[in-house]
Amino acid sequence: MKRRGGFTLIEMLVVLVLLAMAAPLVVPAIRSVLPGRTGLGALVPPARKAAERRGETIYLRIRESGNWRIEGEASTDAGPLATGRVDPFPGLPLTLIVSPRGSCALDPQSSRAARFIRLDSLTCKVES
């Protein structure tokens, strides 16, 4: 009897088992190479710390493109304190105003964002 080309069921199962065992080792390496993206929730704590440390109102501005910048009230001429990019989300553009005492609020022009973002003004916690 002539043998047909191809793989047996056992050969395919062995390969699948090997791939399943290698996946947990490979995934962390791939994640460390990919560029990190942060959400609004990850941007608020650094803005609060900057406001507290500097003793001034801090503005976290996010454009429609997802580019963000943290600016100090007194240091707008000196340039931003920090910049970066997040994945765009509904409600952009927005400006979050963070007081030196740790509370925060969206500025009046960011009223569209208030429909999409749940924000606790006292703790500055962003709920998804």
N, C-alpha and C positions, 0 to 999 in steps of 0.2 A: 504494500500500500504506500502510495506517495504521501509525503507529509506536506501540508500546506504551510505557507509562510504566515507568520503572525506570532502573537504571544499567548501563552496559556493563562488561564485564570490565576493560577498560583504565582506566576511571574508578575502579573499586574498587581496582585494583592501585596506582594513583597515590596514593590516600588511605592505603592500608596502608604504602606506602613513606614517606610523609610522617610518619605516626604513629611508625614505627620510628625515624626520624631524630630526632624530637622527644622520645622517651622518655628517652634518657640525660640530656637537659637538665632534664626535669621531675622525675625521681625524686629527685635530691638535695634539691630544694626542698621536696618533700613530706615527706621524712624529717626535715628540720630543723624542721618544724612539729609533727610527731607527738611525743607525750611519750616520753622515753627510758625504757627499762626496763633494769635491770641484773640480772645473775645473781650467784650467790654468788661466783664467781671474780673479779668486779669489786669486791666488797665487802671481800675479804680484804686486799689491799694497803694500803688506807687504815687498816684496823685494825692491821696490823703497824707501819705508820709511826707511828701514834698511840702504840702501846705502846713503841716504841723512843724516841720523842721525850719521852714523859712518864716513862719509866722505871718503869712499873707494868703490871700485868696488865690487859688490856682484854677486855671481853665484847662479842661481836657476837651480838645476840639477834634472831631472826627469828620472827615469829608465824605462825600458820596462814594469816592473811589476806595475808601477804607484807610487812606493815609491819616495818621493821627499825630498830634503834637500836644505836649503839656507845656503851658506857659504860665509864668508868674505874673501877678497883677502889676508889680512894679518893674518887672524886667522884660516887658514885651519888646523894648528896643534892643535888648541884648541877645535876643533870639530865644528859641524854645529850650526848655530844660531837658526834654526828651522827645524823640520822634520814632515813628515806626509805621507798621501797616497791619491791619486786621482784615479778615474776610468781610466784604460789605454785607450788611444786614438791613432789614427794613427799619425805617425811621431815620436814616442818614440823610443829610448831615445833621450833626448835633453838637451842642456844647454843654458840658457838664461843669458846673461851678462848684468847687470844693472849698469850704471855709477852713481856716486854721484850727477850728474846734472840732473838725471831723465830719460835720454835716455836709450834705450836698444836695443840689437841685439842678434840674435842666433849665436852661435859660428860656425866656419867652419865645424866641424864634425856633426853639426845638420842640414846639408843641406836637408836631407830627410824631416825633420819637416817643412821646409819652403814651401814645396808643399801642406801641409795640414793646416797650421796655417797662418792666415793673421795678421800681426803684424805691427802696426804703430810705427816706431822706435823712433820718437820724443816724443810721449805721452805714449808709452808702452801700448796702448790699443789693446786688443786681440779681433778680430772680429770673430764671429762664422760663 
